[in-house]
């Protein structure tokens, strides 16, 4: 059977998983590709490090990128290094040396997709990137191929397994954030510096990619409104549970009157809804198409073998020629104009959960409801608990659920309430979703 020589740049966790699949399941992959995917080279930083693969053939590992660039047998390269540089430079070098590229680097695509895709097109090369969003979930292929008969109306997703694992630990085991993060780091779900995961940046990068695929919009991920796990405490998780909701870090993209709403924020999702039931280090995405209706995708959003599965699937498609067809026709990150306007976050509409610690004295509630009314915010429910023995003296927690209103009015009302002398400075406002 004909061989397609492939290489791996970056033999970290995912790269090692890719090598395992190529070496241990070559016959199975060949049946799907119609040719043998022959692992020719793998670029590593440390040649002496044990890769944990018993049957890794001699001569495959190299610490010299030039051995891959100059090898004209190699036609497909799995680009599995993170960050922006040197990842960007290396991808350009691979393309310019005549290689088709498969990547899992969502940050690179979110920041430099236009440059990289333009360069690939000019060179007659391709870039496949299924593993960049959702780990093992085939969401890229579904949006770019299976949904092409639809206008996608909305897309909502839990796109960061680290944050979801932490939230699950907090809600199901009652752990404070710091302890839940410590467990996530110990189990390998969180980096030593988890900032990009927990502050919403990683999710925003993925949302920028999905929004481009689904709606054609090109946006700098840094322009997407995002708020992370710093926006609430375990007390909010407990109150949400009592109200029949779970808090999830939710990415949202939806068409409103032919304009696009995009944001990442902790959101109360009603129990029983598919996204509310996503637990642990899993990802999930709901998509609504005008023809197909509601669809739900769920699976492991990270980890060695789920992500390696997506990478190797892209390598098979590239070797078989399918990527070339879709890459050429989709014209992703091209100069094609998109007519969709972005809705400023302040003008988005939603329901809100608001929590305050207020003085236990007459007139406070009427002051707060008066402020909400002054901002044309209708109240869905109010819960005022009696003070617990451990709480601040003469203070009671007050939880308000609103009907739909604009983000700008909700924020102005929230600030005005927080500035009342009878309200404690620790106040929280979260979005609410019924879907």
ZAVO-979269 format. One line per field, with one value per residue (C-alpha): y negated, z negated, x negated; residue number from 1; residue in one letter. Coordinates in steps of 0.001 Angstrom, whole numbers, plus 500000, padded with zeros to 6 digits. Layout:
N
Y: (Y; ...)
Z: (Z; ...)
X: (X; ...)
num: (NUM; ...)
residu: (A; ...)
//
This chain:
435
Y: (500000; 496470; 494544; 490962; 489887; 487785; 486012; 484649; 481322; 481411; 484704; 483552; 485221; 484947; 485602; 488815; 489865; 489189; 491290; 494132; 494145; 494036; 496818; 499102; 498822; 498346; 500996; 499459; 495979; 497238; 498628; 495201; 493255; 495637; 495423; 496008; 493027; 493605; 491781; 490486; 487923; 486416; 483162; 483029; 480718; 483484; 486597; 488383; 488141; 491392; 491005; 494008; 495750; 499169; 499700; 496240; 497004; 495735; 492616; 491077; 488587; 485454; 482132; 480443; 478942; 478715; 482507; 482246; 479121; 480599; 484047; 484022; 487387; 485836; 484261; 483965; 482570; 482553; 479158; 479757; 476913; 474301; 470544; 467945; 467993; 469978; 471823; 469211; 469145; 472932; 473290; 470803; 472712; 475991; 474499; 472912; 476230; 477851; 479525; 479657; 478878; 480278; 478201; 478173; 474618; 472586; 469532; 469311; 469594; 467118; 464540; 465248; 467287; 464758; 464617; 468386; 469329; 466705; 468049; 471643; 470723; 468843; 471896; 474424; 476010; 476776; 476323; 478659; 477815; 480087; 480566; 476816; 476708; 479344; 481957; 485175; 483625; 483322; 479867; 478260; 480899; 480695; 476920; 476724; 479803; 481242; 477892; 476371; 476651; 474532; 471011; 471528; 469419; 469966; 471761; 472200; 474210; 475302; 475124; 475367; 478632; 477139; 474625; 477194; 479636; 476923; 475957; 479602; 480023; 476890; 477793; 481536; 481693; 478247; 477320; 473756; 472554; 472832; 476452; 477412; 475808; 477675; 480998; 480028; 479278; 482507; 484541; 482720; 480873; 477455; 475879; 474493; 471089; 471658; 468024; 468506; 471320; 469786; 466158; 467063; 466324; 469912; 470133; 466804; 468014; 471102; 469075; 466754; 469783; 471277; 467920; 467544; 471010; 470669; 467041; 465922; 463152; 462350; 460951; 460595; 462924; 460189; 458100; 460752; 459826; 462415; 462971; 466004; 467850; 464741; 463414; 465471; 467581; 470951; 469165; 468340; 471974; 472984; 470381; 471341; 474967; 473959; 472036; 475055; 473961; 474835; 472338; 473066; 470991; 470512; 469332; 467804; 466862; 466112; 464185; 461466; 459710; 460576; 459191; 461331; 461544; 462971; 463345; 465679; 465528; 467645; 468415; 470015; 472843; 474557; 478109; 480786; 478815; 480613; 478001; 477942; 481679; 481478; 482540; 482874; 482110; 482440; 480047; 479687; 477556; 476937; 475665; 474522; 474595; 473196; 476526; 479188; 477610; 478339; 480463; 481393; 482477; 483798; 485378; 485027; 481586; 482298; 485121; 487142; 489622; 487597; 484749; 487172; 488765; 485448; 484780; 488172; 487858; 484609; 486324; 489051; 486478; 484577; 487691; 488829; 485433; 484464; 481536; 479988; 479874; 478326; 475968; 474573; 474157; 472849; 469956; 469624; 466463; 465019; 461497; 462417; 459814; 460731; 458442; 459392; 456586; 457307; 456416; 454447; 456457; 453606; 453965; 457715; 458882; 461470; 462489; 461906; 463341; 460692; 461374; 458812; 458813; 456110; 454516; 456255; 453135; 451636; 449917; 451623; 453896; 451029; 449034; 451907; 452654; 448924; 448826; 451850; 450288; 447046; 448968; 450684; 454077; 456411; 458826; 462522; 463531; 462335; 464579; 463082; 465554; 465121; 464410; 467420; 467404; 467304; 464396; 460735; 459326; 457640; 458603; 460835; 462306; 461104; 462955; 461373; 463049; 460636; 460922; 460035; 456641; 455064; 455666; 451918; 451386; 454437; 453206; 449648; 450903; 453311; 450512; 448233; 450955; 451744; 448087; 448012; 447542; 450516; 452907; 454732; 454240; 457948; 458140; 460468; 460381; 463390; 464144; 466702; 469106; 471412; 473320)
Z: (500000; 500806; 497954; 496852; 494770; 491763; 488943; 485502; 484217; 480437; 478541; 475420; 474087; 477303; 479604; 477744; 478143; 481886; 482155; 480291; 482680; 485737; 484506; 482720; 485035; 488429; 490157; 488911; 489958; 493383; 494023; 493407; 495289; 498209; 497559; 494749; 492502; 492009; 489049; 490409; 487844; 484509; 483267; 479537; 477292; 475249; 477085; 473819; 472379; 472184; 474336; 472860; 476238; 476217; 479977; 481037; 483929; 483785; 485770; 485571; 482813; 483715; 482052; 485386; 487186; 490382; 490685; 491180; 493342; 495718; 495914; 499156; 498354; 495466; 496722; 493583; 490232; 486919; 485397; 481661; 479882; 477927; 477569; 480250; 480808; 481967; 482989; 485614; 487183; 487246; 488931; 491619; 492149; 492503; 495064; 497015; 497125; 498865; 495917; 495149; 491481; 488818; 485631; 482187; 481345; 480892; 479532; 482682; 484985; 482963; 483167; 486538; 488491; 491323; 491893; 491688; 493893; 496507; 496617; 496901; 499787; 501632; 501345; 502311; 498870; 496251; 492506; 490584; 487006; 485590; 482341; 481658; 480198; 478156; 477961; 479244; 480179; 484003; 483858; 486629; 489170; 488146; 488503; 491777; 493423; 491794; 491099; 494530; 495444; 492384; 491188; 487681; 485355; 482065; 480539; 476813; 475268; 472309; 474015; 471153; 469269; 466534; 465491; 465710; 463537; 460912; 460970; 460620; 457601; 456013; 456645; 455951; 453169; 451635; 452116; 452132; 455385; 454213; 453123; 456338; 458396; 456397; 457233; 460909; 461001; 459234; 461733; 464715; 465702; 464862; 465613; 462922; 464152; 464872; 465678; 469347; 468404; 465414; 466597; 469779; 472267; 473496; 474000; 475858; 478242; 479058; 479407; 481898; 484054; 483849; 484579; 487685; 488906; 488065; 489035; 491145; 488729; 488103; 484663; 482388; 479470; 477103; 478198; 476964; 473582; 471079; 467383; 465560; 462277; 460328; 460870; 458101; 455001; 453703; 451992; 455431; 456459; 453384; 453952; 457637; 456654; 454334; 457181; 459497; 461509; 461982; 462786; 465890; 467799; 470957; 474407; 476378; 480037; 481415; 484214; 483078; 485987; 488293; 485801; 483714; 479930; 478558; 474948; 472365; 468840; 465816; 466303; 464280; 466409; 465315; 463962; 466444; 469487; 471372; 470659; 466941; 466741; 468151; 465360; 464812; 467526; 470329; 473082; 474658; 477418; 478429; 481918; 483363; 487149; 489032; 490800; 488443; 485163; 481885; 481817; 478826; 478832; 475716; 475024; 473543; 474383; 473522; 472630; 474519; 476506; 477203; 478663; 480451; 481986; 483562; 484773; 486441; 488032; 489623; 490752; 492412; 494153; 495320; 496627; 498394; 500073; 498326; 496465; 499719; 501080; 497992; 497355; 500883; 500997; 497491; 497859; 494083; 492739; 496233; 497404; 498108; 496431; 493741; 493388; 489780; 487245; 483703; 480896; 478151; 474941; 473141; 475542; 475119; 473488; 470749; 467346; 464297; 460872; 458344; 454812; 452074; 448365; 446929; 443588; 441710; 441247; 442587; 445976; 447536; 449789; 451041; 451870; 453941; 455773; 456402; 458128; 460253; 461207; 462080; 464570; 466040; 464621; 463719; 460839; 461319; 457702; 454463; 451760; 448433; 445986; 442271; 441144; 440230; 436971; 438890; 441123; 440520; 437643; 438674; 442321; 444488; 447949; 450663; 453983; 456895; 460191; 462930; 466077; 469340; 469521; 471225; 469874; 469606; 467405; 465276; 464741; 463887; 461433; 459901; 459358; 457851; 455431; 454448; 453544; 451057; 447464; 446411; 448908; 448321; 450908; 451841; 454566; 457539; 460847; 463201; 466403; 466400; 469222; 469472; 472413)
X: (500000; 498778; 497140; 497682; 494704; 495691; 493900; 494707; 493412; 493710; 493762; 495543; 498654; 500677; 497725; 496961; 500593; 500412; 497250; 498964; 501908; 499666; 497392; 499853; 502854; 501256; 503387; 506627; 505566; 504472; 507955; 509460; 506788; 506329; 502596; 500106; 499362; 495637; 494111; 490816; 489648; 490677; 489154; 488353; 486360; 484715; 483567; 482763; 486282; 488251; 491367; 493162; 493501; 491865; 491832; 490635; 488246; 484689; 483947; 487402; 486637; 484709; 484008; 483303; 486318; 484297; 484364; 488121; 488059; 485463; 487056; 489049; 490640; 492570; 495792; 497982; 496841; 498706; 497845; 498286; 496543; 498460; 498241; 497608; 493849; 491974; 495174; 496101; 492628; 492396; 495802; 494786; 491530; 493429; 495802; 492961; 491084; 494060; 495770; 499477; 500064; 502374; 502481; 504084; 502954; 506158; 504321; 502218; 505230; 507275; 504466; 502802; 505342; 505590; 501821; 501326; 504262; 503363; 499818; 501005; 503320; 500585; 498319; 500977; 500811; 503483; 504040; 506377; 507308; 510031; 508104; 507921; 511453; 513220; 510468; 511975; 515335; 515512; 517068; 514974; 515975; 519602; 519800; 517848; 519380; 522473; 524183; 523596; 527291; 528133; 527872; 526545; 528663; 526889; 523940; 523390; 520639; 518587; 515201; 512723; 512401; 510218; 512855; 515611; 513660; 513132; 516819; 517836; 515585; 517018; 520669; 520586; 517999; 518473; 514814; 513579; 512012; 508384; 508808; 510633; 507849; 505212; 506909; 507182; 503454; 502570; 504609; 503123; 506300; 504833; 501469; 499193; 500402; 504105; 504928; 505876; 508267; 509996; 510234; 512113; 509307; 508922; 512678; 512725; 510014; 512046; 515228; 513509; 512644; 516141; 517775; 515643; 516619; 520310; 520948; 517993; 517095; 513442; 512813; 509829; 510542; 509384; 512379; 514816; 516277; 515129; 515372; 514039; 514277; 513304; 516839; 518480; 517830; 518910; 521818; 523218; 522887; 524891; 527601; 527799; 528351; 531197; 532774; 532514; 529468; 525797; 523059; 521002; 518439; 520469; 519386; 522247; 522593; 526028; 527668; 530065; 531812; 528883; 526352; 524028; 523802; 520546; 519426; 517901; 519252; 520182; 523853; 526623; 528071; 531245; 530789; 531774; 530638; 527830; 525167; 526004; 525316; 521771; 519430; 515703; 513122; 515662; 516682; 520115; 521584; 525185; 525906; 529220; 529541; 532511; 533081; 531739; 532891; 531095; 527925; 525776; 522120; 520424; 517043; 513605; 512297; 508678; 506351; 503813; 505861; 509052; 506976; 504656; 507745; 508726; 505172; 504828; 508274; 507059; 503859; 505943; 508157; 505079; 503332; 506508; 506993; 510212; 508649; 507443; 510983; 512560; 509636; 509781; 513558; 514214; 511744; 511402; 509762; 509855; 510703; 514306; 516466; 518955; 521951; 522711; 522395; 521225; 523618; 521826; 521913; 523672; 526613; 527087; 530299; 530551; 531791; 529615; 528859; 527812; 526578; 526052; 525298; 527553; 528297; 531117; 533218; 536453; 536492; 533466; 535476; 537613; 534467; 533095; 536343; 536709; 533318; 534196; 537514; 535781; 533662; 536736; 535726; 538566; 537976; 538681; 538054; 536466; 535076; 534031; 532559; 532408; 528831; 526744; 524809; 521537; 522540; 521777; 523848; 527095; 526526; 528717; 528098; 530465; 530777; 532641; 533541; 534563; 536604; 534886; 533205; 530216; 526732; 526171; 529242; 528414; 524859; 525912; 528506; 525994; 523476; 526126; 527252; 523673; 523118; 525992; 524729; 526847; 525207; 521929; 519181; 519124; 521809; 522199; 524084; 524265; 526125; 528957; 529786; 532765; 531243)
num: (1; 2; 3; 4; 5; 6; 7; 8; 9; 10; 11; 12; 13; 14; 15; 16; 17; 18; 19; 20; 21; 22; 23; 24; 25; 26; 27; 28; 29; 30; 31; 32; 33; 34; 35; 36; 37; 38; 39; 40; 41; 42; 43; 44; 45; 46; 47; 48; 49; 50; 51; 52; 53; 54; 55; 56; 57; 58; 59; 60; 61; 62; 63; 64; 65; 66; 67; 68; 69; 70; 71; 72; 73; 74; 75; 76; 77; 78; 79; 80; 81; 82; 83; 84; 85; 86; 87; 88; 89; 90; 91; 92; 93; 94; 95; 96; 97; 98; 99; 100; 101; 102; 103; 104; 105; 106; 107; 108; 109; 110; 111; 112; 113; 114; 115; 116; 117; 118; 119; 120; 121; 122; 123; 124; 125; 126; 127; 128; 129; 130; 131; 132; 133; 134; 135; 136; 137; 138; 139; 140; 141; 142; 143; 144; 145; 146; 147; 148; 149; 150; 151; 152; 153; 154; 155; 156; 157; 158; 159; 160; 161; 162; 163; 164; 165; 166; 167; 168; 169; 170; 171; 172; 173; 174; 175; 176; 177; 178; 179; 180; 181; 182; 183; 184; 185; 186; 187; 188; 189; 190; 191; 192; 193; 194; 195; 196; 197; 198; 199; 200; 201; 202; 203; 204; 205; 206; 207; 208; 209; 210; 211; 212; 213; 214; 215; 216; 217; 218; 219; 220; 221; 222; 223; 224; 225; 226; 227; 228; 229; 230; 231; 232; 233; 234; 235; 236; 237; 238; 239; 240; 241; 242; 243; 244; 245; 246; 247; 248; 249; 250; 251; 252; 253; 254; 255; 256; 257; 258; 259; 260; 261; 262; 263; 264; 265; 266; 267; 268; 269; 270; 271; 272; 273; 274; 275; 276; 277; 278; 279; 280; 281; 282; 283; 284; 285; 286; 287; 288; 289; 290; 291; 292; 293; 294; 295; 296; 297; 298; 299; 300; 301; 302; 303; 304; 305; 306; 307; 308; 309; 310; 311; 312; 313; 314; 315; 316; 317; 318; 319; 320; 321; 322; 323; 324; 325; 326; 327; 328; 329; 330; 331; 332; 333; 334; 335; 336; 337; 338; 339; 340; 341; 342; 343; 344; 345; 346; 347; 348; 349; 350; 351; 352; 353; 354; 355; 356; 357; 358; 359; 360; 361; 362; 363; 364; 365; 366; 367; 368; 369; 370; 371; 372; 373; 374; 375; 376; 377; 378; 379; 380; 381; 382; 383; 384; 385; 386; 387; 388; 389; 390; 391; 392; 393; 394; 395; 396; 397; 398; 399; 400; 401; 402; 403; 404; 405; 406; 407; 408; 409; 410; 411; 412; 413; 414; 415; 416; 417; 418; 419; 420; 421; 422; 423; 424; 425; 426; 427; 428; 429; 430; 431; 432; 433; 434; 435)
residu: (X; X; X; X; X; X; X; X; X; X; X; X; X; X; X; X; X; X; X; X; X; X; X; X; X; X; X; X; X; X; X; X; X; X; X; X; X; X; X; X; X; X; X; X; X; X; X; X; X; X; X; X; X; X; X; X; X; X; X; X; X; X; X; X; X; X; X; X; X; X; X; X; X; X; X; X; X; X; X; X; X; X; X; X; X; X; X; X; X; X; X; X; X; X; X; X; X; X; X; X; X; X; X; X; X; X; X; X; X; X; X; X; X; X; X; X; X; X; X; X; X; X; X; X; X; X; X; X; X; X; X; X; X; X; X; X; X; X; X; X; X; X; X; X; X; X; X; X; X; X; X; X; X; X; X; X; X; X; X; X; X; X; X; X; X; X; X; X; X; X; X; X; X; X; X; X; X; X; X; X; X; X; X; X; X; X; X; X; X; X; X; X; X; X; X; X; X; X; X; X; X; X; X; X; X; X; X; X; X; X; X; X; X; X; X; X; X; X; X; X; X; X; X; X; X; X; X; X; X; X; X; X; X; X; X; X; X; X; X; X; X; X; X; X; X; X; X; X; X; X; X; X; X; X; X; X; X; X; X; X; X; X; X; X; X; X; X; X; X; X; X; X; X; X; X; X; X; X; X; X; X; X; X; X; X; X; X; X; X; X; X; X; X; X; X; X; X; X; X; X; X; X; X; X; X; X; X; X; X; X; X; X; X; X; X; X; X; X; X; X; X; X; X; X; X; X; X; X; X; X; X; X; X; X; X; X; X; X; X; X; X; X; X; X; X; X; X; X; X; X; X; X; X; X; X; X; X; X; X; X; X; X; X; X; X; X; X; X; X; X; X; X; X; X; X; X; X; X; X; X; X; X; X; X; X; X; X; X; X; X; X; X; X; X; X; X; X; X; X; X; X; X; X; X; X; X; X; X; X; X; X; X; X; X; X; X; X; X; X; X; X; X; X; X; X; X; X; X; X; X; X; X; X; X; X)
//
